[in-house]
Amino acid sequence: NLNQKRVSDDGCAALSRLLHPSSGLALVRLNLGCNSIGPAGGAALAAALSGNASLTYLNMYQNHLGDAGAAALAGVTVLRSLNIGLNSVTSAGAEAIAHNLSALRDLSLRSNSLQASGA
């Protein structure tokens, strides 16, 4: 649980090395809510998780992912639960998620800037 631990994009880059499948770490849940993670941090996490088969729950609530970070995380197809509420995601980011996360069972986009086209 790294909720409210002041994790930034640089922290995500370091964390991504631990999450890479070659690390041997079999983490199932990761809470990175209420930090300072932007699009670059989201992209670093997504890259590390692309071959990770164990992580199924990711909480990124109240960060700064924006559409670019949301689109990057949309490529992580192993996720079953994703919370990216309060991340300045617009309809464009929501569309990227809708088209790419086929295994997703639980998605929270609350408190974002979605229009009818992204809902």
C-alpha positions as CSV (number, residue, x, y, z in Angstrom):
1,N,0.0,0.0,0.0
2,L,1.7,3.2,-1.2
3,N,-1.3,5.4,-0.8
4,Q,-0.4,9.0,0.1
5,K,3.4,8.2,0.1
6,R,4.4,11.1,-2.3
7,V,5.2,8.8,-5.1
8,S,6.1,10.7,-8.3
9,D,6.9,9.8,-11.9
10,D,10.5,9.0,-10.7
11,G,9.2,6.8,-8.0
12,C,7.1,4.9,-10.5
13,A,10.1,4.4,-12.7
14,A,11.9,2.8,-9.7
15,L,8.8,0.8,-8.8
16,S,8.4,-0.4,-12.3
17,R,11.7,-2.3,-12.1
18,L,10.3,-4.3,-9.1
19,L,7.1,-5.0,-11.0
20,H,8.8,-6.3,-14.2
21,P,8.2,-10.0,-14.6
22,S,12.0,-10.7,-14.4
23,S,12.0,-9.5,-10.8
24,G,10.2,-12.5,-9.6
25,L,7.8,-10.4,-7.5
26,A,4.2,-11.8,-7.7
27,L,2.3,-8.8,-6.4
28,V,-1.5,-9.1,-6.9
29,R,-2.7,-5.7,-5.6
30,L,-1.1,-2.3,-5.8
31,N,-2.5,0.9,-4.2
32,L,-0.8,4.1,-5.5
33,G,-3.7,6.4,-4.8
34,C,-3.3,10.0,-3.7
35,N,0.2,10.6,-5.0
36,S,1.8,12.8,-7.7
37,I,2.0,10.3,-10.6
38,G,1.6,11.8,-14.0
39,P,1.5,10.4,-17.6
40,A,5.2,9.4,-17.5
41,G,4.7,7.4,-14.3
42,G,1.6,5.7,-15.8
43,A,3.6,4.8,-18.9
44,A,6.5,3.4,-16.8
45,L,4.0,1.2,-14.8
46,A,2.3,0.1,-18.0
47,A,5.5,-0.9,-19.6
48,A,6.6,-2.9,-16.5
49,L,3.2,-4.6,-16.2
50,S,2.8,-5.6,-19.8
51,G,4.3,-9.0,-19.2
52,N,3.2,-9.3,-15.5
53,A,0.6,-11.9,-15.1
54,S,0.0,-11.6,-11.3
55,L,-1.1,-8.0,-10.7
56,T,-4.9,-7.8,-11.2
57,Y,-5.8,-4.8,-9.0
58,L,-4.4,-1.3,-9.5
59,N,-5.6,1.8,-7.6
60,M,-4.3,5.1,-9.2
61,Y,-7.1,7.3,-7.7
62,Q,-6.2,11.0,-7.3
63,N,-3.0,11.3,-9.3
64,H,-2.3,13.3,-12.5
65,L,-2.4,10.6,-15.2
66,G,-4.5,12.5,-17.7
67,D,-5.4,10.9,-21.0
68,A,-1.9,9.8,-21.9
69,G,-1.5,7.9,-18.6
70,A,-4.9,6.4,-18.9
71,A,-4.1,5.3,-22.5
72,A,-0.8,3.7,-21.4
73,L,-2.6,1.7,-18.6
74,A,-5.2,0.6,-21.1
75,G,-2.5,-1.6,-22.6
76,V,-2.2,-3.7,-19.4
77,T,-4.6,-6.4,-20.3
78,V,-4.2,-8.5,-17.2
79,L,-5.9,-6.0,-14.9
80,R,-9.3,-7.0,-13.5
81,S,-9.8,-3.9,-11.4
82,L,-8.6,-0.3,-12.2
83,N,-9.4,2.9,-10.3
84,I,-8.3,6.0,-12.1
85,G,-10.8,8.4,-10.6
86,L,-9.8,12.0,-10.2
87,N,-7.0,11.9,-12.7
88,S,-8.1,14.6,-15.3
89,V,-9.1,11.9,-17.7
90,T,-11.4,13.0,-20.5
91,S,-13.5,11.1,-23.0
92,A,-10.4,10.4,-25.1
93,G,-8.7,8.5,-22.2
94,A,-12.0,6.7,-21.4
95,E,-12.2,5.6,-25.1
96,A,-8.7,4.2,-25.0
97,I,-9.6,2.1,-21.9
98,A,-12.9,0.9,-23.4
99,H,-11.1,-0.4,-26.5
100,N,-8.2,-2.1,-24.8
101,L,-9.1,-3.6,-21.4
102,S,-11.0,-6.7,-22.3
103,A,-10.3,-8.5,-19.0
104,L,-11.4,-5.6,-16.8
105,R,-14.3,-6.3,-14.4
106,D,-14.2,-3.2,-12.2
107,L,-13.4,0.3,-13.5
108,S,-13.7,3.6,-11.6
109,L,-13.5,6.8,-13.6
110,R,-15.3,9.0,-11.0
111,S,-14.5,12.7,-10.7
112,N,-13.0,13.0,-14.1
113,S,-13.9,15.2,-17.1
114,L,-16.0,12.8,-19.1
115,Q,-18.5,13.9,-21.7
116,A,-21.3,11.7,-23.0
117,S,-19.0,10.4,-25.7
118,G,-16.6,8.9,-23.1
119,A,-19.2,7.5,-20.8
